[in-house]
Amino acid sequence: MVDAVVLAGRRNEKELRAVSDAQWEALIPIAGKPMACWVIDALRESKLCSRIIVVGPSELWEYVGEGGSVVEPSEDLIENVRRGAHSLQGDRPILVCTSDIPMLTAQAVQAFLQQAETIPAQFHYPVVPREDVERTFPGNKRTYVRLRDGTFTGGNFVLLDPKAARQAIGVAQELVSLRKKPLRLALLVGLRFVVRLLLGQATVAEAERRFSRLLGVEGRAVRLPYPEVGVDVDHPGDVPYCEQEIRRRQGGA
């Protein structure tokens, strides 16, 4: 069993304002309910999340269920991770998940957690082969990283050991702050590794070692054939796309 933190604290002030006037992105309606609720439902239905903490608007209280709670968010992503983890005050691993992946399923959550349990590490991160994304969601645009052992996209959650999370959170905050300063970020990560990454010569294992040293904790990638862990809602066109896929899934069921 794990505890879960759902990050739902992003205000709806950018592109998605074109499709909804909801104050928070997590509250944008998709296929009949707020976007974040699809994520909360998948976590609950997996039967592997003991408690679900939502760092986001109070309107989500009615959806978190027994044992869950809602924590007031800040404007800072890493601070919201800290707030969610602090509210748990436990020893269980923490599954930190964004609220913008409404096509997430209980099966994907189960597969990730079950595979992570077999891989000793202090944090686990899902990666999905490109061919799985294109087979399941043809036409969906994703950002991919080409490595020597495949081309992958990342998922929108991470499994953390709570002690490791406290140790690595400072470095993680620095990495996020440098995301729009590529040269400084490259210097921090390591120029040689960045060059190998850009040339497609790096491997998954090499990336694991690099970021483990950088964060000061052991991290491992978990390869998943479930692209719904990373198909997120970033642009106005993503909303009808996800609605169509969810309706199709419901019709199939």
N, C-alpha and C positions, 0 to 999 in steps of 0.2 A: 504493500500500500504506500501511496505517496500523498502529500498535500499539494494543492494546486493554487497558483496565483495567476489571475487573468488581468492583463494590463489593458485597461479600458479608459485611460485618462487623457486621450487626445481630443482636443476641441475641434469641432467641425468648422474650420476657418479657411480651408484650402480648396482643392479641386472638388471634393465631394459635396461642397455647398451647392453645387449645380444640380444635384439630384435630391437633396433633402435639406430642410431648414432645421433639423435636429441640432441641439446645442453641442452634442458630443457625437463623434463618429460611431461610437459603440451603440448608439441609439438609433442609427439609421435603419429604417425598416427594410427587411429583405424577406420575401416570401412569407409575409404575415407577422413577423415579430422582429424585435431589435436584433441587429447583427450579432452583438455579443452573446445573445441567448442561445444561438446555434452552437457556439463554442462551449458555453456552460453545460448545455444538454449533452454534448458529446463526452465531456469529462465525467459527468454524473453517470451516464449510461455505460461508461467503461467499467464501472464497479471497482475501479482501482484508486480512486481519489477519495481519501477520507474526509478532507475539508477543502472547500473552495472559497478562496478569498478573492474578491474583485476589487481592484484598485481603480475606481472610477466613480461615475455619478450615482447619487443616492437612488435614482429611479430603478436601478438594477437590483435593489434589495429583494423585491418580490420574486426574483428568478433564481437566487443563489441556493435556496433550499435549506433544509435543516443542517445545522452545524456550520453553515457558511456565514460570511459577513462581507460588508462593503467598506472599504477604506478610502478616505478622501485623497484624491490624487494631487500631485504637484505638476509643474510644467516640465519636469526632468524625468526622462525614461528610467535611468538607473536609480534615481531616488525613489521612483515608484516600485521598482523591484525591492529596494531596501525596505520600504514601508510594508509591502506585502509579506516579505519574509519575517520582518519584526513582529507582525501581528500574529504569526503562527507560534513562535516561541516553542518549537519542538525539534525532535531529532530525525523526523522522517525526511527523506529526499523531497525536494520541492520541484514541481513541474511548473515552470514559468512559461506562460502562453499569451500571445497577443489576442486581442478580441476581433481581429479583422480577417479571420479565416473561417467564414461561416459554413464552408463545405466540409469541415472537420467531422470525422466519424469516430464512434466509439472503437471500431475495429482498428483504426489507425493509431489511436492512443494506446490501445492494448498491445499492438505489435511493437510500438516504440518502447514502451516500458518493459515488456518481456525480453526484448533483445538487449536493452540497456542493462538489465539485471545480470546478463551473462558476460558482460564486458566490464572488468574492474576499472573504475575511473571515478573522478570526483565531479566531473560534469560530462554530459552526453548531449550531442547535437545531431539532429536528423539531417541526412542528405539524401536527395532523391535523384536517381539517374534520369537524364533528359528523355530517354526513350519511354520511360514510364509516364512522364508528364504528357508527352505528345500523344501517347496512345489513349490515355484516359481523358485528357482535356485538349483535344486538337484545336489549334487556333489561339489558345491562351498564351499570352506573352509573358515570359519569365526571364530573369537574369540568371545566366549560367556561368559556371567556372569550368574551364577545360583543364583537366589534369591528365597525367600520363595514364592513370587507370580508369578514366572515364570522364564524362561531362555531367556535372551535377548542378542542381539548384538546392538551396538551403530551406529548411523548415522554419516555422515561426514559433518554435518553442525550444526550451532547453531544460534538461534535468540537472539539478544542482544538489550536491551535498551541502547542507546548511552551513557547516563550518567553512567549507571551501568558498562558499558564496561570500561570506564576510571577508575572507582573505583576498579574493580576486576583485571585489567590487570597485576598489579604487582604480585599478588598471582599466577595468571595463569602462569606467566613467571617462577616463582619459581617451580611450579609443573612440568612444562615441563623440566626444568633443572635437576630435580631429577628423571626423568623417568628411568634412568639406575642405580639408587641408591635406591633399594627397601626398605632398612631399614630406611633410612632417610625420604623417602616418606611416609612410614607407620607411623613413628612418627609424621609427620606433619598432616596426615589425621586422625590418632587416632588408636592406636593398637587394642583397643576393637572392633571398627567398622571393621577393617581389618580382624580380626579373625572371626567375624560373617559373613563377606563377603565370606571368604574362605570356611567356613562351609556351605554356602548356607542358612544361617539363617536370613540375612538382608533382608529388604523389599525395594521396590522402594521408598516409602515415607521416610524411614530411610535414604537412600542414598541422597534423595533430601535435607533433613534437614542438614545432615552432610556437604555437599558441599556448601549449602547456607551459613552456619556459617563460613566455611573456606574462601569463596570468599567475604563474606560481602555483598552479594546481594541475593535476593530470586530467586532460580532456580527451575524449574519443568520439569519433563520428559513428553514427548508427545509420547504415544504409537501409532505406525503406522503399518499398514499391507503392507507397501511398502518397501521391502528389497533393492530395487535399491538405496536407500539413503545411504547404507553402503557397497555395493559391490564395492570395490575399486581395483585399479590396483597397486599391490605391487610387484608381481613376474612375470617373463617372461611368464609363462603359463596363466596369467590373461588376456594378450592382445588377444590371439586367442579366449579365452572363451568369452570375451566381444564382440569381432567382430562377433562371431557366434550368440550370443543372439541378437545383434542389427540387423543383417541381417534377423534373424528369425522374429523379430518384424516388420521390414520393409516389409517382404514378407507377413506377416499376414495382415498388413494394406492395 
